[in-house]
Amino acid sequence: MRIAESEREIETPAEVVWRVLTDFAAYPEWNPFIVRIEGDLTVGQTLNLTIQPPGRRAMTFRPKILSCEPNRELRWLGRFLVPGLFDGEHAHLLDGLEAGRTRYRQNEAFRGLLVPFTGSLLAATQQGFDAMNTALKARAEMLAKAAASGDGREPWPRLARTG
């Protein structure tokens, strides 16, 4: 098993981070790693997502949602071809901190027969996690600031459905 993980402290409440994280339609505007994601946020449902690790070709996956707890956790399991060949359990974890801040952690545990042969892909995935976390922080803080300014615009016009 190999693990990729990245963490950021974000200067907004978990609710704001969750709204950005689950606004799938907006991913192309801000997310340099998960460049497209579609589907309903319901346990057991399948997402359709495309990742673009730095320096690599885009890859499309259809992971199954394992957990969806608003403002706390989104977890899915993706597989390559058949179970046990190359499986990745991906987690987005939000911890509310004092003063309206959030600790956002993203990790993925890779298992399977092909894992020992994917070193460069996993290194690029780690870089992608870091880039995504930095972009998520910037997006959440920018939208929270815009909402606080009271300019009357809705900062989150599109959200993925939860169920």
C-alpha positions, -999 to 999 in steps of 0.1 A, spaced: 0 0 0 11 36 -8 -4 68 5 -6 103 -10 -17 130 13 -18 168 16 -32 192 42 -40 229 44 -55 252 70 -82 274 54 -93 307 69 -130 299 65 -156 277 83 -160 241 71 -194 249 56 -177 272 31 -150 247 22 -176 220 18 -196 242 -6 -166 248 -27 -156 211 -26 -191 200 -37 -196 226 -64 -186 202 -91 -197 224 -120 -171 250 -109 -141 226 -108 -128 237 -142 -126 273 -130 -103 266 -100 -92 230 -97 -58 221 -114 -60 184 -105 -96 172 -106 -105 190 -138 -140 175 -142 -164 157 -118 -200 148 -122 -225 128 -101 -247 129 -71 -233 130 -36 -251 99 -24 -234 69 -8 -233 40 -33 -235 63 -63 -208 65 -90 -190 97 -98 -174 104 -132 -142 123 -128 -111 133 -147 -78 141 -131 -48 158 -146 -17 150 -126 11 175 -133 31 165 -164 8 135 -171 -21 128 -194 -56 132 -181 -73 101 -167 -110 94 -162 -123 73 -133 -157 62 -121 -153 58 -83 -181 48 -60 -190 70 -31 -183 53 3 -191 82 26 -206 117 24 -210 136 56 -216 173 48 -190 196 62 -169 166 74 -160 139 49 -163 128 13 -148 94 5 -148 73 -26 -132 41 -40 -119 39 -75 -106 8 -93 -86 1 -124 -103 -27 -145 -108 -52 -117 -106 -51 -79 -72 -58 -65 -53 -46 -96 -50 -9 -87 -75 5 -62 -75 39 -47 -96 50 -17 -97 88 -17 -108 109 12 -115 146 16 -116 154 54 -127 187 70 -120 195 106 -135 227 120 -110 247 140 -113 277 163 -119 312 149 -139 299 119 -110 281 103 -109 246 87 -82 220 84 -86 203 50 -69 170 44 -69 150 12 -55 115 10 -56 84 -10 -45 49 -1 -34 29 -31 -36 -9 -31 -32 -37 -56 -8 -56 -78 2 -26 -99 10 -2 -71 48 -11 -69 51 -1 -106 34 33 -104 60 54 -86 61 83 -110 23 84 -113 20 85 -75 46 113 -73 26 133 -98 -6 125 -79 10 139 -47 19 171 -66 -17 173 -79 -31 170 -43 -8 198 -32 -19 220 -61 -56 213 -55 -53 220 -18 -37 253 -25 -63 262 -51 -92 251 -27 -78 273 0 -76 303 -23 -111 297 -38 -128 292 -4 -112 323 11 -120 344 -19 -157 333 -19 -160 338 18 -146 373 15 -170 381 -14 -200 368 6 -189 389 36 -186 420 15 -224 419 10 -223 428 -27 -256 409 -32 -241 382 -56 -246 346 -48 -210 332 -45 -222 295 -49 -247 294 -77 -243 257 -85 -240 227 -62 -238 190 -67 -269 173 -54 -267 155 -21 -290 127 -11 
